[in-house]
Amino acid sequence: MFILRKLVQDIRQHKDLIYYLTVSELKSNTARTYLGLLWWILDPVLYMLIFYLLVQVILQRGGEGYAVFLFVALIPLKWTTSCLVDGTKAIISNQRIIQQVYVPKIVFILSSLMVNTFKFAIGSVVMIIFIAASGIQLGPESLYYLLIVPVQLIVLLAGMIFLAHLGVYVRDIRNAIQYVARMLFFLSPVLYTMDQVPGKLASLLYLNPMTSLIVSYRSILLKQGEPLFIHLLVMALVSLILLYLALKLLFRYEKEYAKVI
């Protein structure tokens, strides 16, 4: 209960700072580019076009509707990889503030999560428009989107806290996570469907949380089906446990970070 109480207290007392850091980072991202906000729309589209060109045009694979098939997987995957990579520097990138005044470190992690979640929201809007433009009708099952996203959010927050802690002591962790992010792309059903994967290998791929998430997203958005409820429930429970452990680790060491960085 102490961990939960401290989390709620830190967020309540520093909600304005979280908002300021989030907005400041978003403005900084747009100020450094000529296209500004337009990049948040172009980024997922260009990301999808690269793989569509490779698989559909060059390799002549994929079949009808492959562009939408790719898009639905790439949006949540990019959210994941961006959060994990940014999580490694969530604390150390704010070392000036940390060395001058005490601020709960969860503030910086939540701010980084909010920045990437906002970009994910923009990408999701573009994705829905793209799906509709492709002639695919969204059914009431698409509302399960509001169930899957919070599960993924918990997974990301737990992972970001662990990585932010490691990032203080192991500066090379960011480079390592970038390679992990690339591996995550190929170990997730982005370019392929799970029925194309041999049975024994498929069960191993489901150990990757992105597999259940991507399959669930595609099911509700492209097939008017249901998400993998059991998988999501197990993922949520495990993530809550990991989140508790991550917060416990963060709260235990956060006053020592200033001495290290």
C-alpha positions as CSV (number, residue, x, y, z in Angstrom):
1,M,0.0,0.0,0.0
2,F,2.9,2.3,0.7
3,I,4.1,2.0,-2.9
4,L,0.7,2.8,-4.4
5,R,0.1,5.6,-1.9
6,K,3.5,7.2,-2.8
7,L,2.8,6.9,-6.5
8,V,-0.6,8.6,-6.2
9,Q,0.9,11.3,-4.0
10,D,3.8,12.0,-6.3
11,I,1.6,12.3,-9.3
12,R,-0.9,14.5,-7.5
13,Q,1.7,16.9,-6.1
14,H,3.7,17.1,-9.3
15,K,0.9,16.9,-12.0
16,D,1.7,20.4,-13.2
17,L,5.4,19.5,-13.6
18,I,4.5,16.4,-15.5
19,Y,2.3,18.4,-17.8
20,Y,4.9,21.1,-18.3
21,L,7.7,18.6,-19.1
22,T,5.4,16.8,-21.5
23,V,4.3,19.9,-23.4
24,S,7.8,21.3,-23.4
25,E,9.2,18.1,-25.0
26,L,6.5,18.0,-27.6
27,K,7.1,21.7,-28.5
28,S,10.8,21.0,-28.6
29,N,10.3,18.1,-31.0
30,T,8.3,20.3,-33.4
31,A,10.5,23.4,-33.1
32,R,13.5,21.6,-34.4
33,T,11.8,20.5,-37.7
34,Y,10.4,22.4,-40.6
35,L,7.3,20.3,-40.9
36,G,6.6,20.4,-37.2
37,L,3.4,18.6,-36.2
38,L,3.1,17.1,-39.7
39,W,6.0,14.8,-38.9
40,W,3.8,13.0,-36.3
41,I,1.4,12.1,-39.1
42,L,4.0,11.4,-41.7
43,D,6.2,9.3,-39.5
44,P,3.9,6.2,-39.2
45,V,2.8,6.5,-42.8
46,L,6.4,6.6,-44.1
47,Y,7.3,3.8,-41.7
48,M,4.5,1.6,-43.2
49,L,5.4,2.5,-46.8
50,I,9.0,1.3,-46.4
51,F,8.0,-2.2,-45.4
52,Y,5.1,-2.2,-47.8
53,L,7.6,-1.4,-50.6
54,L,9.9,-4.2,-49.5
55,V,7.4,-7.0,-49.0
56,Q,4.5,-6.2,-51.3
57,V,6.3,-4.5,-54.3
58,I,9.8,-6.0,-54.3
59,L,9.3,-9.5,-52.8
60,Q,5.7,-9.8,-54.2
61,R,4.4,-11.1,-50.9
62,G,1.7,-10.1,-48.5
63,G,-1.4,-10.2,-50.6
64,E,-4.5,-7.9,-50.6
65,G,-4.8,-5.3,-47.8
66,Y,-1.2,-5.8,-46.8
67,A,-0.6,-2.1,-46.2
68,V,-3.4,-1.9,-43.6
69,F,-2.2,-5.2,-42.1
70,L,1.3,-3.6,-41.6
71,F,0.0,-0.3,-40.3
72,V,-2.1,-1.9,-37.5
73,A,1.0,-3.7,-36.2
74,L,3.6,-0.9,-36.7
75,I,1.7,1.7,-34.7
76,P,1.7,-0.1,-31.4
77,L,5.2,-1.6,-32.0
78,K,6.6,1.9,-32.6
79,W,4.9,3.1,-29.4
80,T,6.6,0.3,-27.6
81,T,10.1,0.7,-29.0
82,S,10.1,4.5,-28.6
83,C,9.0,4.2,-24.9
84,L,11.6,1.6,-24.1
85,V,14.5,3.5,-25.8
86,D,13.4,6.8,-24.2
87,G,12.9,5.2,-20.9
88,T,16.7,4.5,-20.6
89,K,17.4,8.2,-20.5
90,A,14.3,9.4,-18.7
91,I,16.2,10.1,-15.5
92,I,19.8,10.9,-16.7
93,S,18.6,13.4,-19.3
94,N,17.2,15.5,-16.4
95,Q,20.4,15.5,-14.3
96,R,20.5,19.3,-14.0
97,I,17.1,19.3,-12.3
98,I,17.9,16.3,-10.2
99,Q,21.2,17.7,-8.9
100,Q,19.6,21.0,-7.9
101,V,16.3,20.0,-6.3
102,Y,14.5,16.9,-5.2
103,V,11.8,15.8,-7.7
104,P,10.3,12.3,-7.6
105,K,11.9,10.4,-10.5
106,I,8.6,8.9,-11.5
107,V,7.7,12.4,-12.8
108,F,10.4,12.2,-15.6
109,I,9.4,8.7,-16.5
110,L,5.7,9.5,-16.7
111,S,6.5,12.6,-18.8
112,S,8.5,10.5,-21.3
113,L,5.6,8.0,-21.4
114,M,3.1,10.8,-22.0
115,V,5.1,12.2,-24.9
116,N,5.2,8.9,-26.7
117,T,1.6,8.1,-25.9
118,F,0.5,11.4,-27.4
119,K,2.4,10.5,-30.6
120,F,0.8,7.0,-30.5
121,A,-2.6,8.7,-30.3
122,I,-1.8,10.7,-33.4
123,G,-0.7,7.6,-35.1
124,S,-3.9,5.8,-34.0
125,V,-6.1,8.5,-35.6
126,V,-4.1,8.2,-38.8
127,M,-4.4,4.4,-38.7
128,I,-8.2,4.6,-38.2
129,I,-8.5,7.0,-41.2
130,F,-6.3,4.7,-43.3
131,I,-8.5,1.7,-42.4
132,A,-11.7,3.5,-43.3
133,A,-10.1,4.7,-46.6
134,S,-9.2,1.1,-47.4
135,G,-12.9,0.1,-47.3
136,I,-12.7,-1.9,-44.1
137,Q,-15.7,-1.2,-41.9
138,L,-15.1,-0.9,-38.2
139,G,-17.5,-2.9,-36.1
140,P,-18.4,-2.5,-32.4
141,E,-15.5,-4.9,-31.6
142,S,-13.1,-2.0,-32.4
143,L,-14.1,-0.5,-29.1
144,Y,-12.0,-3.2,-27.5
145,Y,-9.1,-0.8,-28.6
146,L,-9.9,1.1,-25.3
147,L,-9.2,-2.1,-23.4
148,I,-6.0,-3.2,-25.1
149,V,-4.3,0.2,-25.0
150,P,-4.3,0.4,-21.1
151,V,-2.9,-3.1,-20.9
152,Q,0.0,-2.1,-23.2
153,L,0.4,1.1,-21.2
154,I,1.0,-0.8,-18.0
155,V,3.5,-3.0,-19.7
156,L,5.4,0.0,-21.0
157,L,5.4,1.9,-17.7
158,A,6.8,-1.1,-15.9
159,G,9.5,-1.6,-18.5
160,M,10.4,2.1,-18.6
161,I,10.9,2.3,-14.8
162,F,13.3,-0.7,-14.9
163,L,15.2,0.8,-17.8
164,A,15.3,4.3,-16.3
165,H,16.9,2.8,-13.2
166,L,19.4,0.8,-15.2
167,G,20.1,3.9,-17.4
168,V,21.5,5.7,-14.3
169,Y,24.1,3.0,-13.6
170,V,24.7,1.5,-17.0
171,R,25.0,4.1,-19.7
172,D,25.3,1.6,-22.5
173,I,21.8,0.3,-21.8
174,R,20.3,2.7,-24.4
175,N,22.4,1.2,-27.2
176,A,21.5,-2.3,-26.1
177,I,17.8,-1.5,-26.0
178,Q,18.0,-0.1,-29.6
179,Y,19.2,-3.5,-30.7
180,V,16.5,-5.2,-28.6
181,A,13.9,-3.0,-30.3
182,R,15.1,-4.2,-33.7
183,M,14.9,-7.8,-32.6
184,L,11.4,-7.1,-31.2
185,F,10.3,-6.2,-34.7
186,F,11.2,-9.6,-36.2
187,L,10.0,-11.5,-33.1
188,S,6.6,-9.9,-33.4
189,P,4.0,-10.8,-36.1
190,V,4.4,-7.5,-38.0
191,L,5.3,-8.8,-41.4
192,Y,3.5,-12.2,-41.0
193,T,0.5,-13.8,-39.4
194,M,0.7,-16.3,-36.5
195,D,-0.8,-19.1,-38.6
196,Q,2.3,-18.9,-40.8
197,V,4.5,-19.8,-37.9
198,P,5.1,-23.4,-37.0
199,G,3.3,-24.6,-33.8
200,K,6.3,-24.9,-31.5
201,L,7.8,-21.6,-32.5
202,A,4.4,-19.9,-32.3
203,S,4.1,-20.8,-28.6
204,L,7.5,-19.3,-28.0
205,L,6.6,-16.1,-29.9
206,Y,3.6,-15.7,-27.6
207,L,6.1,-15.2,-24.7
208,N,6.7,-11.8,-26.4
209,P,3.9,-9.5,-25.1
210,M,3.8,-7.7,-28.5
211,T,2.6,-10.9,-30.2
212,S,-0.7,-11.0,-28.2
213,L,-1.1,-7.2,-28.5
214,I,-0.7,-7.1,-32.3
215,V,-2.9,-10.2,-32.8
216,S,-5.6,-8.6,-30.7
217,Y,-5.3,-5.2,-32.5
218,R,-5.7,-6.9,-35.9
219,S,-8.6,-9.0,-34.7
220,I,-10.7,-6.2,-33.5
221,L,-9.8,-3.7,-36.3
222,L,-9.5,-5.9,-39.4
223,K,-11.6,-9.0,-38.7
224,Q,-14.3,-7.6,-36.4
225,G,-13.3,-10.3,-33.9
226,E,-12.4,-10.3,-30.2
227,P,-9.0,-9.7,-28.7
228,L,-7.1,-12.5,-26.9
229,F,-8.8,-11.9,-23.6
230,I,-6.9,-14.6,-21.6
231,H,-3.5,-13.5,-23.0
232,L,-4.3,-9.8,-22.1
233,L,-5.5,-10.8,-18.6
234,V,-2.4,-12.7,-17.9
235,M,-0.3,-9.9,-19.3
236,A,-2.1,-7.3,-17.2
237,L,-1.6,-9.3,-14.0
238,V,2.1,-10.0,-14.7
239,S,2.6,-6.3,-15.6
240,L,1.0,-5.1,-12.4
241,I,3.3,-7.3,-10.4
242,L,6.3,-6.0,-12.4
243,L,5.1,-2.5,-12.0
244,Y,5.0,-2.9,-8.3
245,L,8.5,-4.3,-8.2
246,A,9.7,-1.5,-10.5
247,L,8.2,1.2,-8.4
248,K,9.7,-0.4,-5.2
249,L,13.1,-0.3,-6.9
250,L,12.7,3.3,-8.0
251,F,11.5,4.6,-4.7
252,R,14.3,2.8,-2.9
253,Y,17.1,4.3,-5.0
254,E,15.8,7.6,-6.3
255,K,17.6,9.7,-3.7
256,E,20.9,8.2,-4.7
257,Y,20.6,9.0,-8.4
258,A,21.9,12.5,-7.9
259,K,25.2,11.1,-6.5
260,V,25.7,8.8,-9.5
261,I,24.8,11.0,-12.5
